[in-house]
Amino acid sequence: KVLGAAADDLYEMEDFPRAIESAEKLIARYPGTDAGLLRGAWGVVAHSSMDTAEYAYAENAYSNLLALTPAEDETRANVIDGFAASIYKQGEQANLLEDYGAAAEHFLRVKRLAPTSSIRSAAEYDAAAAFMKLEDWSNASDVLEEFRASHPEHELNREATKQLAYIYREDGQVERSAAEHERIAAEAEDPELAREALLTAGELYDEVDVLDDAIRVYQDYVVLYPRPLDLMMETRTRLAEIFKLRSDYTLYYAELDSIVAADREAGAERTDRSRYLASKAALVLAEQLYARFAELELTLPFEDSLAEKQARMDAAMAAFEGLVDYQVAEVTAAATYYIAETYLNFSKSLLASERPEGLSKAELFDYEMILEEEAFPFEERAIEVHQENFELLRAGVFNPWVEDSLGRLTTLMPGRYAKNEISGGHVGTLDIFAYRMPNAPPLGVEGPLDASLQEGSGETDAAEPSSVPSAMATEPN
C-alpha cells in the first residue's frame, strides 16, 4: 500500500520517472497482492509513460492494466482508449521519421487490438494516408473502402471519398475514380465542388471510353450547371462529338441545336468562345440544309420539283446568311463558299433537269437554250461569291474554305485562276498566295492586277437571281 500511495503521489506531482519506479517496485515485489493495487500501479506506469513519450512502454502497461480490468468495469472504456492512444502515438512517431510502412502498421493495430476505441476511425484514416505516401494504392484504397463502410456517418467520410477518387486515378483505375467523383458531386454541400466533381467524372469516363456513363454524366451536367456558359457549351460540344462517333445523328443534330440555342439565349453573357462553338454547330446544321437542297433533282412535273428546290434553296441561304452574324472568320468563309455552291448547284440542276417528253428537235433546242439563259446568271453569281472568298487573301486570310473557293474558280474560270503547272497535282497554301498576290498594290491604288481582275471578272448588271424567271414556269411552245 505504501508503494502504491507513493506512486500515486509522485504521479500527481508529475514526477513521472520516480512514479514509474515506485509502481514497478510494487508490481515486481507483490505480484499476488490485491488486484486493485496492481491495477493502480499499472495505471501509473501507463499514464506516466504516455507523459514521457515512452509509447511502446505505455502500450505494455495498458495491456496489463486491461487484463486486470473486468469487462463490466466502468473504467474499461477509458483503459481501452488509453491503450489505443499508446499505439496511435507510435504511429505518429513513425510518421515523423518518415517510416510510413511502420506508421501504417501501428495505425492498423489500433483497429485490430482496440476495435472499440474512440480513435479507431482516425487511426484507419491515417493508415490510408501513410499508404498513400508510399504510393501503395492497393492498401490505401482497401483501408479507405473499409473505413467508409464501417463509419458511414463519420465526418471524414467525404474526405475518404475524395482520397479514393485520387487513389484510383493514380492507380490507373480511371473508371472507379470517375465513380468516386460522381459520389463527391452527390454528397458535396459546396455547389462549386459538386459542379467540378461531376464534370471531372464525365471527363474520366470519357477518357477511358466508357461512353454510356460519360453521356449520362455530361447530360446531367449541362442540365444542372448551365453556368459557367463556356464550360456548359464545351460539354455539349463533346456530347455532340460522341453522338457523331456513334453515328447517332438524331442526337447529334439535337445537341447541335441545343448549342446554338444556348448561345443565342445567353444574351449579355455570351462570350467569344460560346459564339465560336455555336457558329461551328450552326455551320453543320446549315450544311445539312444544303445537302437536302443539293440532292434534289429537277424532274417532271417540273413545276413541283422546281418549287421544292427553291424552298430548300431559300432555307439553306437563310441559314448560311445567318452564320455571318457570328463574326467568326472561318465560319463566314464557309458560309460564303456554300452560298456560292448553292447558286452553282441551282444552275447545274436547271441544265440537268428532266426534259419534257414529245418535243421536236427544234422545240428541244429552244427549250435547252432557255435553260441555259436561265442557268447562266446563277453560275455568274456563284463565281462572284467565290471571288469574294478569294479576295480574303488580300487581307492575309487563308483557310480551307478560301482554298475550296479557289479550287472552284480554277474550274469555272481556268484561264484566270489555274496555274500553268501544278507540282504534284497539289496547290499548296504558299504557292496559291504567291501565285495570285505578288503584285497586289496597296488598298486604294489601282495597279495591273486590279485592271486584269476588272477585265476578266465577268460581272453583269443583272440583278442577283432569286428564282427561275417566269419563262421556266410553263413549257415552251
Protein Blocks (a to p, Z undefined) as FASTA:
>chain_A
ZZmmmmmmmmmnopaklmmmmmmmmmmmmmmbcfklmmmmmmmmmmmmmmnopaklmmmm
mmmmmmmpcfklmklmmmmmmmmmmmmmmmmmmmmnopaklmmmmmmmmmmmmmmbmklm
mmmmmmmmmmmmnopaklmmmmmmmmmmmmmmbmklmmmmmmmmmmmmmnopamlmmmmm
mmmmmmpmblklmmmmmmmmmmmmmmnopaklmmmmmmmmmmmmmbcfklmmmmmmmmmm
mmmmnopaklmmmmmmmmmmmmmmnmmmpcfklmmmmmmmmmmmmmmmmmmmmmpccddd
fklmmmmmmmmmmmmmmmmmmmmmnopaklmmmmmmmmmmmmmmmmmmmmmpccdehiaf
klmmmmmmmmmmmmmmmmmmmmmmmmmmmmmmmnopacfklmmmmmmmmmmmmmlmpcfb
dghhiacfklmmmmmmmmoccehiacfklmmmmmmnopafbdcdfbdcfklmpccZZ
